[in-house]
Amino acid sequence: MKKPLVGALATLLLTGATLASTGAASAQPVTQEAKARAKAAVQAPVATKTKAVDFAGTVALSNCSGSLVRLPNSQDNDPGLILTNGHCLETGMPGAGEVIVDRPSSRTFSLLNASAGKVATLKATKIAYATMTDTDVTLYELNTTYAKIKQQYRIDALKLNPDHPVKGASIKVVSGYWKKTYSCNTDGFAYRLREADWTWKDSLRYTSACQVIGGTSGSPVVDTATGKVVAVNNTTNEDGQRCTLNNPCEVDENGQVTVRKGIGYAQETYILAKCVGTGNKVDLGLPGCSLPKPVAERARQH
């Protein structure tokens, strides 16, 4: 993960973090993950057209970036959702194995237009979901709807792609914090990405052109062929170290560790599509939802 801009904790929140340690063991991939990885292994076809990617719908947080997003089943009158990293939480980074659901929050976000100008301050009512286990994601629920945001500020939410990202695809990392975009391609996918105490599954790896920095954590990763969000930016190996904070390492199915100094990563967001139901509510019990569940809920299921 990238370190926050302000303070020690802020240091971690900025770009994403390199999280790996023996504290989070690598589990075998679920069928859904295995199928998605196999499909994504095919090189992306050359696109004849690309979507214009700008800052409209992105947001700036304290020390991090994010975006106003809608899921495939989201309705205009549903409360809006803000997507960022789990390590960007205002309460600090969740521990390995920790999952947060439906926790009150009054955090604010600066909503940007296409040219990166601030058009509004949006406010959360709660942390709908947050974790740094298996993925690095936070979803905030807002006190206003997509329809009202569109009516008042002429800003549409970014659409989340329900499909696994594709190797070789042209992508842009759009940072609302820095008001800067990074352009590169999807280089491939890490079976497991470890950084300090955290382990993430099936992480998207950038080609070297995306040299993201602190403060870009939580930025939406947009596929330029579709204009849809396929991942959320979260970390870079800064110093070439192995599996330490800010120096994530890749671990394959056989336990082989690979370190790629200067390479950035993002966490895929297609998995969110199967975990958000009617009314834009996170429902971890929906069929096909593979997001980690809180410890108490996991215990009830066993």
C-alpha positions as CSV (number, residue, x, y, z in Angstrom):
1,M,0.0,0.0,0.0
2,K,1.1,3.5,-0.5
3,K,1.9,5.5,2.5
4,P,-0.5,8.3,3.6
5,L,0.5,11.8,3.0
6,V,-0.1,12.9,6.5
7,G,1.2,10.9,9.5
8,A,2.4,7.4,9.8
9,L,-1.0,5.9,9.1
10,A,-1.6,8.3,6.3
11,T,1.6,7.0,4.8
12,L,-0.1,3.7,4.2
13,L,-3.2,5.1,2.8
14,L,-1.9,7.0,-0.2
15,T,-1.3,4.6,-3.0
16,G,-2.1,1.2,-1.9
17,A,0.2,-1.0,0.1
18,T,2.4,-3.9,-0.3
19,L,1.0,-6.3,2.2
20,A,2.3,-9.6,2.9
21,S,3.2,-11.7,5.8
22,T,2.8,-15.1,7.2
23,G,-0.2,-13.8,9.1
24,A,-2.5,-14.4,6.1
25,A,-2.2,-17.8,4.6
26,S,-3.0,-18.5,0.9
27,A,-6.1,-20.5,0.5
28,Q,-6.9,-22.6,-2.5
29,P,-8.8,-20.7,-5.2
30,V,-12.5,-21.1,-5.4
31,T,-14.1,-22.3,-8.5
32,Q,-15.3,-18.8,-9.4
33,E,-11.8,-17.4,-9.2
34,A,-10.2,-20.3,-11.1
35,K,-12.7,-19.9,-14.0
36,A,-12.3,-16.1,-14.0
37,R,-8.5,-16.4,-14.1
38,A,-8.5,-18.9,-16.9
39,K,-10.8,-16.7,-19.0
40,A,-8.7,-13.6,-18.3
41,A,-5.5,-15.4,-19.3
42,V,-6.5,-14.8,-23.0
43,Q,-4.8,-11.7,-24.4
44,A,-7.2,-8.8,-25.0
45,P,-8.1,-8.2,-28.6
46,V,-6.9,-4.9,-30.1
47,A,-9.7,-2.4,-29.6
48,T,-10.7,-0.2,-32.5
49,K,-12.3,2.4,-30.3
50,T,-11.8,3.6,-26.7
51,K,-14.0,5.4,-24.3
52,A,-13.0,8.9,-23.1
53,V,-11.8,8.6,-19.5
54,D,-11.8,11.7,-17.4
55,F,-12.3,12.7,-13.7
56,A,-16.1,12.9,-13.7
57,G,-17.5,10.8,-10.9
58,T,-14.1,10.4,-9.1
59,V,-13.7,11.7,-5.6
60,A,-10.9,13.0,-3.4
61,L,-10.6,11.7,0.2
62,S,-8.2,12.7,3.0
63,N,-4.9,11.0,1.8
64,C,-6.7,8.8,-0.8
65,S,-8.7,8.7,-4.0
66,G,-12.0,7.0,-4.8
67,S,-15.0,7.1,-7.1
68,L,-18.8,7.2,-7.1
69,V,-19.8,3.8,-8.5
70,R,-22.9,1.9,-9.4
71,L,-23.3,-1.8,-9.8
72,P,-25.2,-3.5,-12.7
73,N,-28.4,-3.7,-10.6
74,S,-28.2,-0.3,-9.0
75,Q,-31.2,1.9,-9.6
76,D,-31.3,5.7,-10.0
77,N,-33.1,6.2,-6.6
78,D,-30.7,4.0,-4.7
79,P,-28.2,5.6,-2.3
80,G,-24.9,6.2,-4.0
81,L,-21.8,4.2,-3.2
82,I,-18.2,5.4,-2.9
83,L,-15.5,2.9,-3.7
84,T,-12.0,3.2,-2.3
85,N,-9.4,0.9,-0.5
86,G,-9.9,-0.9,2.8
87,H,-6.6,0.7,3.9
88,C,-8.1,4.2,3.3
89,L,-10.6,3.8,6.2
90,E,-10.7,6.8,8.5
91,T,-10.5,4.5,11.5
92,G,-7.2,2.9,10.3
93,M,-6.3,-0.2,8.3
94,P,-8.4,-3.4,9.1
95,G,-6.3,-6.2,10.5
96,A,-5.8,-9.5,8.6
97,G,-9.1,-11.4,8.8
98,E,-11.1,-8.3,9.8
99,V,-14.3,-7.5,8.0
100,I,-16.4,-4.4,8.7
101,V,-20.1,-4.1,7.7
102,D,-22.8,-1.5,8.3
103,R,-20.7,0.8,10.6
104,P,-21.9,4.4,10.9
105,S,-19.7,7.0,9.2
106,S,-20.0,10.7,8.4
107,R,-16.9,10.9,6.1
108,T,-17.0,13.4,3.3
109,F,-15.8,13.2,-0.3
110,S,-15.0,15.9,-2.9
111,L,-16.9,15.0,-6.1
112,L,-15.1,16.0,-9.2
113,N,-16.2,16.9,-12.8
114,A,-14.6,15.9,-16.0
115,S,-11.9,18.6,-15.7
116,A,-11.1,17.6,-12.1
117,G,-13.0,20.6,-10.6
118,K,-14.8,20.1,-7.3
119,V,-18.5,20.4,-7.8
120,A,-19.9,19.0,-4.5
121,T,-19.1,17.6,-1.1
122,L,-20.8,14.2,-0.7
123,K,-21.4,12.7,2.8
124,A,-21.5,9.0,3.9
125,T,-24.0,7.6,6.3
126,K,-22.1,4.3,6.9
127,I,-19.3,2.0,5.9
128,A,-21.3,-0.6,4.0
129,Y,-18.3,-2.9,3.7
130,A,-14.6,-2.8,4.3
131,T,-11.8,-5.3,4.5
132,M,-8.1,-5.9,3.6
133,T,-8.5,-9.7,3.6
134,D,-8.5,-11.4,0.1
135,T,-9.0,-7.9,-1.4
136,D,-8.5,-4.2,-0.3
137,V,-11.8,-2.5,-0.6
138,T,-14.2,-0.1,1.2
139,L,-17.7,0.8,0.0
140,Y,-19.3,3.8,1.7
141,E,-23.1,4.4,1.4
142,L,-24.1,8.0,0.8
143,N,-26.9,10.1,2.2
144,T,-28.1,10.9,-1.3
145,T,-29.1,9.0,-4.5
146,Y,-27.6,8.7,-8.0
147,A,-30.6,10.6,-9.3
148,K,-30.1,13.6,-7.0
149,I,-26.4,13.8,-7.7
150,K,-27.2,13.7,-11.4
151,Q,-29.9,16.4,-11.1
152,Q,-27.9,18.7,-8.9
153,Y,-24.4,18.3,-10.3
154,R,-24.8,16.7,-13.7
155,I,-22.4,13.9,-12.7
156,D,-23.0,10.2,-13.5
157,A,-21.5,7.4,-11.4
158,L,-18.8,5.2,-12.9
159,K,-20.2,1.8,-13.9
160,L,-18.6,-1.3,-12.4
161,N,-17.8,-4.1,-14.9
162,P,-19.3,-7.4,-13.6
163,D,-16.7,-9.4,-15.6
164,H,-13.1,-10.3,-14.7
165,P,-10.6,-7.9,-16.3
166,V,-8.6,-9.1,-19.3
167,K,-4.8,-9.4,-19.7
168,G,-3.4,-6.9,-22.1
169,A,-6.3,-4.4,-21.8
170,S,-5.6,-0.7,-22.0
171,I,-6.4,0.9,-18.6
172,K,-6.3,4.2,-16.8
173,V,-5.8,4.8,-13.1
174,V,-7.7,8.0,-12.2
175,S,-6.6,9.7,-9.0
176,G,-9.1,12.2,-7.6
177,Y,-6.6,13.1,-4.8
178,W,-3.9,14.2,-7.2
179,K,-6.2,15.0,-10.1
180,K,-3.9,12.9,-12.3
181,T,-4.4,9.9,-14.6
182,Y,-1.9,7.1,-15.3
183,S,-2.1,5.1,-18.5
184,C,-0.8,1.5,-19.0
185,N,-2.0,-2.0,-19.7
186,T,-3.0,-5.0,-17.6
187,D,0.2,-7.0,-17.5
188,G,-1.4,-10.1,-15.8
189,F,-2.7,-11.4,-12.5
190,A,-1.0,-12.4,-9.3
191,Y,-2.4,-15.6,-7.8
192,R,-1.7,-14.2,-4.4
193,L,-0.2,-10.8,-3.4
194,R,1.3,-10.5,0.0
195,E,2.2,-7.4,1.9
196,A,3.1,-7.4,5.6
197,D,0.2,-9.0,7.4
198,W,-2.2,-9.1,4.4
199,T,-2.8,-11.4,1.5
200,W,-4.9,-10.6,-1.5
201,K,-6.3,-13.0,-4.1
202,D,-6.1,-12.7,-7.9
203,S,-4.6,-9.1,-8.0
204,L,-4.3,-7.2,-11.2
205,R,-0.7,-6.2,-12.1
206,Y,0.1,-3.1,-14.1
207,T,2.7,-2.7,-16.8
208,S,5.6,-0.5,-15.8
209,A,4.0,2.7,-17.3
210,C,1.6,3.1,-14.4
211,Q,4.0,4.5,-11.8
212,V,1.4,5.3,-9.2
213,I,2.4,7.3,-6.0
214,G,1.1,7.9,-2.5
215,G,-2.4,9.3,-2.5
216,T,-3.5,7.3,-5.5
217,S,-4.8,4.5,-3.3
218,G,-8.4,3.8,-4.0
219,S,-8.3,5.2,-7.5
220,P,-10.7,3.5,-10.0
221,V,-8.9,1.5,-12.6
222,V,-10.9,2.0,-15.8
223,D,-10.8,-0.2,-18.9
224,T,-10.6,2.3,-21.8
225,A,-12.4,-0.1,-24.2
226,T,-15.6,-0.1,-22.1
227,G,-15.2,3.0,-19.8
228,K,-16.0,0.7,-16.9
229,V,-14.2,0.2,-13.6
230,V,-12.4,-3.2,-13.4
231,A,-10.3,-2.7,-10.3
232,V,-9.3,-0.4,-7.4
233,N,-5.6,0.8,-7.2
234,N,-3.9,-0.3,-4.0
235,T,-0.2,-0.9,-3.9
236,T,3.3,-0.8,-5.4
237,N,6.6,-2.6,-4.6
238,E,8.7,0.5,-3.8
239,D,12.1,-0.8,-2.8
240,G,12.4,-4.3,-4.2
241,Q,11.9,-5.9,-0.7
242,R,10.1,-9.2,-0.3
243,C,6.6,-9.2,1.2
244,T,7.1,-6.2,3.5
245,L,5.0,-3.1,4.0
246,N,5.0,-1.1,0.7
247,N,6.8,-4.0,-0.9
248,P,4.3,-6.6,-2.0
249,C,5.4,-9.9,-3.4
250,E,3.6,-12.3,-5.7
251,V,3.1,-16.0,-4.6
252,D,2.0,-18.6,-7.2
253,E,0.1,-21.8,-6.7
254,N,3.2,-23.7,-5.8
255,G,4.4,-21.1,-3.2
256,Q,7.0,-19.6,-5.5
257,V,7.7,-15.9,-4.6
258,T,8.3,-13.2,-7.2
259,V,9.3,-9.6,-6.4
260,R,8.8,-6.9,-9.0
261,K,10.3,-3.7,-7.9
262,G,8.5,-0.6,-9.1
263,I,5.4,-2.5,-10.3
264,G,1.9,-1.5,-9.1
265,Y,-1.2,-3.6,-8.4
266,A,-4.9,-3.2,-8.1
267,Q,-7.7,-5.3,-6.6
268,E,-10.4,-6.6,-9.0
269,T,-13.9,-5.2,-8.4
270,Y,-16.1,-7.6,-10.5
271,I,-16.5,-9.7,-7.3
272,L,-18.5,-6.8,-5.8
273,A,-21.3,-7.2,-8.4
274,K,-22.5,-10.5,-6.8
275,C,-22.5,-9.1,-3.3
276,V,-24.7,-6.0,-3.7
277,G,-28.5,-6.6,-3.9
278,T,-31.7,-4.7,-3.9
279,G,-31.5,-1.1,-2.8
280,N,-27.7,-1.1,-3.3
281,K,-27.3,-3.0,0.0
282,V,-24.3,-5.2,0.5
283,D,-25.6,-8.8,1.0
284,L,-22.8,-11.3,1.7
285,G,-25.3,-14.1,1.6
286,L,-26.2,-13.6,-2.1
287,P,-25.5,-16.6,-4.5
288,G,-21.9,-16.3,-5.8
289,C,-20.8,-13.7,-3.4
290,S,-17.2,-14.5,-2.5
291,L,-16.3,-11.5,-0.3
292,P,-15.0,-12.4,3.1
293,K,-17.6,-12.4,5.9
294,P,-17.2,-11.1,9.5
295,V,-15.9,-13.6,12.0
296,A,-19.3,-13.9,13.8
297,E,-21.1,-14.6,10.6
298,R,-18.6,-17.2,9.5
299,A,-19.0,-18.9,12.9
300,R,-22.8,-19.1,12.5
301,Q,-22.3,-20.8,9.1
302,H,-20.2,-23.6,10.6
